[in-house]
Amino acid sequence: MVLPQVTPAAPGVRTRPARRGPQRGQARAAALYLLPTSVILLGLLAYPLYQLVVISFYDYGQPQASGAAPLVFLGFDNYVTLLGDPQFWDVLAATVVFAAVCVVGSLLVGTALAVLASRANPLPRMLLFLAALGAWATPAMAGSYVWLFMFDQDFGIVNEVLGLAGHSWTFERFSAFGLVAAEIVWCSFPFVMVTMYAGIKAIAPEVLEAAALDGASATRTATSVILPILRPLLMIATIQSIIWDFKVFTQIYVMTGGGGVAGQNLVLNVFAYQKAFAGEQYGLGAAIGVVMTVLLLSITGLYVRAQRRTS
């Protein structure tokens, strides 16, 4: 029997693996399943975004909205006005820092409680999940007023316990931002906790046993075994948290009275609301919305790209 000769690949030349038919079929089937949802989302999101971009190019105020005055095309004048406003840059910096604190806080609290739930007994775990889901299900408006009552300067239980009668938590800029950030972490960590808990419980026990047999410590197992497995879930939780916390409106507006004293606690969403509705500058407010959308897409894209490089 004569064996076929196999020509070895030249040094330094990588051979491309052959594509597998089943994988291509699975990808095609997944695309077909996602197609109806993609069409619906495209219709619900693309048209409003298109209108937002169109309005940002016009002088669109209350007279134009009521039909009493014609639309005036301004081109990029609204964007030039916005980028030339020092208040916009101050609000943008405050929004980025505030959102980063909320995202990191939600991830840390949610992940820590997920690890705790995975090691707790059934009854404490059930109570923890009930408490977390109660915080998650609380409407943003109701939760904001509850936190305001707890930290009220005259009747709040926090001031009573800490002996700070008469102290206002919403008067100073940093304390007000800190109070709102704590409320957002409180209502956001359950999503992270449930997501990470599901990922932890999905890890095969054999993997952890193999790490223990190899002499890996608990810290080494968490960083080198558990964390890489949970990275896709952590990426989803992070992206969701960035989107939610970057466009916070209700908590800031309610807990700081529309943006704090002299607008010291404004974030981009509240700033856009003030410009569009309080100032009747809908075109300028739409320009802020477009800038927010571009920033969110950029931050999300950079984060996903960084995670893919490290995976």
N, C-alpha and C positions, 0 to 999 in steps of 0.2 A: 504494500500500500504506500502510495506516495502522498506525503502530507503537503498541503498547500503552503507555499512560502508567504510569510508575512513581512512586508517591508517596514522596518522600524521608522518611526517619525524622526525627522531631522532634529538635531539638538536645538533647543530654544524655540521650537515651533510647537504651539499648543494645538492639539486636535480638538475640534468642536464635537461635543457629544451629539449623537443622533437624537432628533426630536421624537418623542414618544407620541404615538397616536392617541392613547387613552388620555394623556394629559391635555392634549389639544381639544379632545372631545369634552372633557370636564370643564375646561375654560369656556368653551362655546355654550355648554349647557348652563353654566353659571351666568353668563352674559344674557342668555334668553330669560332666565328667571328674574334677573335684575332689570330687564328692559321696561316692563310696565311701571315699576316704581320710579325708574329714572325719568320716564316721560312725564309722570305726574309731578315729580319734584321740579323738573325743568319748567313746566308750565306755571307752577306756584312760585318759583323763585326767580326765573329769568325775566319775566315781564315786569314785576315790581322793581327789580334791580335796573332794568332798562329805563323805566320811568324815573327812577331816582337819578340816574345819570343825565337824562334829558333835562329834568327840572334844574339840575345844578348849573346848566349853561344859560339859564334865563333869569331875568329880573322878575321873580315870581313872588309877589306879596299878596296882601289881602284884596286889593283892587283887582289884580289879575285872577285870583281864585274865585272872586264873585262875578267876574265877567264885566266889571265896570271899566277896565283898562286893558289895552292889548298887551300881549307878551312882547318883551324886548330881549332880543338875543344878545347876551353879554360875552359869549365864548368862555374863556378861562378867567374872566374878571373875578368871579366869586372865589376861585381858588387862589388867585393872586391876593385878594383881600384877606382871605383866611390865613394864608402862609405869612402874610405881613403883619398879622396881629400878634403881639407878644403874649396876650392872654391865651391864645390857642396853644402855643408851645408850652406854656406853664401847665395848662390843663392836660396836654398830651403826656408830659413827663409824669404828672401826678397819676394819670390813668395807667401808664405802664408799670410804675412802681406799685400802685395799689393792686392791680391785677396780678402781678408777680407774687406779692405777699399772700393774696387769697389762694392762688393756685398751689403754691408751696405748702401753705397751711392745710388745705384740703387734702393734698396727697399724703402729707405726713400723718395727719390724724386718721384719715381713712385707712391707710396701709397698716398703721400700728394697731388699730382696732380690728382689722381683718386678721392679723396674726394672732391677736388676743382671742378672737372668736374661734379660730381654728384649733386653739388649745384649751378652750373652756369646756365645761360640762354642758350638757344639753339645756338645762333650765337657765343658767346665767346667759348662755348664748342666745336663747330665745328672747329673754328680756332685753338684751343688748340690741338685737335686731328690731324689736318692737319700738324701743326708744329711738333708734336711728331712723326707722321708717316714719315715725311720727314727726320727727324734725324735717324729714324730706318732704312729707306730704303737706306740711303747713304752708299756706299761701304766703307769698313774699310780703304782701301788705300786712297781714295779720302778724307774721313773725316780726316784722319791723316795729310794730306798735308794742308788741310784748316786750321786746328788748328795750324800747324806749321807756316803758313803764318800770322795768327792772332797774334801769340806770337813771331814773328820774332824780333830779337834784333834791327834791323835797320829800317824795314818798317812795323812792326806790329802795328795794331790799338790799341792793349792793352797797349803796352809801350807808345804809343802816348797819350792815355787818362790818364794813371797813371803818366806820366812824368818820365818814366824810360828808356829814350833813351840809347841804347847800352847794356841794361841788357839781359843776356842770360838765358832763362828759362830751357834750356836743359843741361847746363854745370854742375851744382851741382846735386848731387844724389837725394836729397829729392825733390827739385823743379822739376826735370825731372820726377820722379815718380808721383808727384802730378799733373803735367800737363797731363801725359798719363792717370792717373786715372780719371781726370775730363773729358777727351775725351771719355773714356769708359763708364762712367756714362751717358754722353750725348747721346750716341748711344744705351744704354741698358735700360734706364728707360722706354721708350715707351712700351716695352713688359710687364713690371710690371704694368704700368698704365692701359693698356687695360685689362689685366687679373683681376686686383683688381676692376676696374670700372664695369666690367661685374658681378663680385661677389656682389658688393654693390647694383647694380640695381636689382639683383635677390632676395634681401632680401624683404620679405613681409612687406608692410607698417604696418600691424597689429602688427607685432613684435615690431617695434619702437614705435608705439602708446601705446602698453602695458607697455613698459619701461618708457615712459613719464608719464603715469598715475600712475605708482608706485613711481614717484618722482625721478627717476634716472637722474643725470646730464648728460650733453653731454659727459664729459670724462668717466663717469661710463658706459654710454650706449656704447661708443666706445670700452672700454676695456672688458666689461662683456657680451655684446650682439653681437656687430658687429664682433669683432676680433675672437671669437670662431667659428662663422659661416664661416668666411673667412680663417680659418686656413688651410684647404686643399689646397686652391688656393695659399695661402702664401707659403706653403711647396713646391708646384710645382715651383713657381717663384724663391724661394731660391735655390732649387736644380739646376734649369737651370742656374741661375746666377753663382753659384759655378763652374759648369762645364765650362761655357763660360769664366769666368774671370781667372780661374786657368790655362787655356791653351792659354792665350793671346799670340799672336805672332806678327801680323802685326803692331799693334800700337806701341809696344815697338821697333820693328826692324826699323820702318820708322822714328819715332819721336826722337829716341835717337841715330840714326846712327848705328844700329847693336848691341846695348847694352850699349851705353854710353862710357865715357872716362874710359879706362882701365877696361871695363866690369863692371862698378859700377851699371849699371841698367839692368843687366841680370836677366831674369826669366827662369824657367826650359825649356820652349819650345825653346827659343832663345839659351839657353845653349846647348840643344840637337842638334840644327841645327849647331851650331859652331863646336861641336865635330864630328858630323856625316859628314857634307859636307865640311866645311872649313878645318877641321883637318883630313878628310878622315878616320875617325874611326867609321864606321857604326855600328859595334858591340857595342861600348860604347854608341853611340847615341841611339841604340835600348834599351840598358839597362836603360837609362834615361827615355825613353818612357814607359817601363814596370813599373818603379817606380812611374811615374806620374799616370798611370792607377790604380795601387794598392792604391795610396793615394786618388785619386778621389772616388774610390769605398768605401774606408774606411770612408772618411768624409761624403759621401752621406748616407751610412748605419747608421752611428752614429746619423746623424741629423734626419733621418726618425724614428729611434728607440726612440730618445728623444721626438719627436713630438707625437708618439703613446702613450708614457707613460703619457704625460701631457693631452692627449685628453680624 
